[in-house]
């Protein structure tokens, strides 16, 4: 049973990390290359990011549940990898419910980001939130890689 639970841990976290990498290096650049305008590309990336966020939160719960079952107690929470996953989940939730939600509202208010002047307060706020979103996602990715490394290192002991 321990091997199955450890597989579930690595699979859940690995899927989440892999999904972040795929969105960042395939979906987002592809949408902005293939689609005819930036507004549609942003909508596709925003939708995909929302799906990634939900999938990540679910993967985080699966990871933590497997870790607790493997340890047969709540002591599984007191590991660096578990803290990394909990922090990933908190950042993901914040990104989805605060940053992404506000960006969606701003996008609707502007109509077209490209036709909105760079000095417009709406555009300034949108650009600031976009930078914050990217920083959050990079942090989540780095935490995920660290958590995955720590999980695999524990398994190999």
C-alpha positions in Angstrom: 0.0 0.0 0.0 2.9 2.4 0.8 4.2 2.1 -2.8 0.8 3.0 -4.2 0.5 6.0 -2.0 3.9 7.2 -2.8 3.1 6.8 -6.5 0.0 8.9 -6.0 2.0 11.6 -4.3 4.6 11.8 -7.2 1.8 11.5 -9.8 -0.3 14.3 -8.3 2.5 16.7 -7.8 4.3 15.7 -11.1 1.1 16.3 -13.0 0.6 19.7 -11.5 4.2 20.8 -12.2 4.0 19.3 -15.7 0.8 21.2 -16.4 2.3 24.5 -15.3 5.3 23.9 -17.6 3.0 22.9 -20.5 0.8 26.0 -20.0 3.8 28.3 -19.8 5.8 26.9 -22.7 3.2 25.5 -25.1 -0.3 26.8 -24.5 0.4 30.5 -23.8 3.0 31.0 -26.5 0.9 29.0 -29.0 -2.2 31.0 -28.3 -0.4 34.3 -28.9 1.2 32.9 -32.1 -1.8 31.1 -33.7 -4.8 33.2 -32.8 -5.5 36.3 -34.8 -5.6 38.8 -32.0 -4.2 39.2 -28.5 -7.6 39.6 -26.9 -8.6 36.0 -28.0 -5.2 34.6 -27.1 -5.5 36.2 -23.6 -9.0 34.7 -23.2 -7.7 31.2 -24.1 -4.7 31.6 -21.7 -7.0 32.9 -18.9 -9.4 30.0 -19.3 -6.5 27.5 -19.4 -5.0 29.1 -16.3 -8.3 28.8 -14.5 -8.5 25.1 -15.3 -4.8 24.7 -14.3 -5.6 26.3 -10.9 -8.5 24.0 -10.2 -6.5 21.0 -11.3 -3.6 22.1 -9.1 -5.8 22.6 -6.0 -7.3 19.1 -6.5 -3.8 17.6 -7.1 -2.6 19.3 -3.9 -5.4 17.7 -1.9 -4.7 14.3 -3.4 -1.0 14.7 -2.6 -1.7 15.6 1.0 -4.3 12.9 1.5 -1.9 10.3 0.2 0.9 11.6 2.4 -1.3 11.4 5.5 -2.5 7.9 4.6 1.0 6.8 4.0 2.1 8.2 7.4 -1.0 6.9 9.1 -1.3 10.2 11.0 -1.2 13.9 10.6 2.5 13.9 11.0 2.7 13.8 7.2 1.9 17.5 7.2 5.1 18.2 9.0 7.4 17.7 6.1 9.1 20.3 3.8 7.4 18.8 0.7 4.0 19.1 2.4 4.6 22.7 3.3 5.6 23.4 -0.3 2.4 21.9 -1.5 0.3 23.8 1.0 2.0 27.0 0.0 1.4 26.2 -3.7 -2.3 25.7 -3.0 -2.6 29.0 -1.1 -0.8 30.9 -3.9 -2.9 29.2 -6.5 -6.1 30.0 -4.7 -5.0 33.6 -4.3 -4.1 33.9 -7.9 -7.4 32.5 -9.0 -9.7 34.4 -6.7 -8.0 37.7 -6.5 -5.5 38.3 -9.3 -7.2 36.4 -12.2 -10.7 37.5 -11.2 -9.7 41.2 -11.2 -7.8 40.8 -14.5 -11.0 39.4 -16.1 -13.0 42.4 -14.9 -10.4 44.8 -16.2 -10.3 43.0 -19.5 -14.0 43.4 -19.9 -13.9 47.1 -18.9 -11.2 47.8 -21.5 -12.8 45.9 -24.3 -9.4 45.6 -26.0 -6.2 45.6 -24.1 -4.2 46.6 -27.2 -6.4 49.6 -28.0 -6.3 50.8 -24.4 -3.6 53.4 -23.9 -0.7 52.3 -21.8 -1.2 55.2 -19.4 -4.9 54.4 -18.8 -5.5 53.5 -15.1 -7.2 50.3 -16.2 -4.3 49.3 -18.4 -1.8 50.2 -15.7 -3.6 48.0 -13.1 -4.0 45.2 -15.6 -0.3 45.2 -16.5 0.6 45.3 -12.8 -1.7 42.3 -12.1 -0.3 40.4 -15.1 3.3 40.8 -13.7 2.0 39.7 -10.3 0.3 36.7 -11.9 3.5 35.7 -13.7 5.5 36.0 -10.5 3.0 33.9 -8.6 3.0 31.2 -11.2 6.8 31.1 -11.3 6.9 30.8 -7.5 4.3 27.9 -7.6 6.4 26.2 -10.3 9.6 26.5 -8.2 7.8 25.3 -5.1 6.4 22.4 -7.1 9.9 21.4 -8.3 11.3 21.6 -4.8 8.3 19.6 -3.4 8.7 17.0 -6.1 12.4 16.7 -5.4 11.9 16.4 -1.7 9.1 13.8 -2.2 11.3 11.6 -4.4 14.3 12.0 -2.1 12.2 10.8 0.8 10.9 7.8 -1.2 14.5 6.8 -2.1 15.6 6.7 1.5 
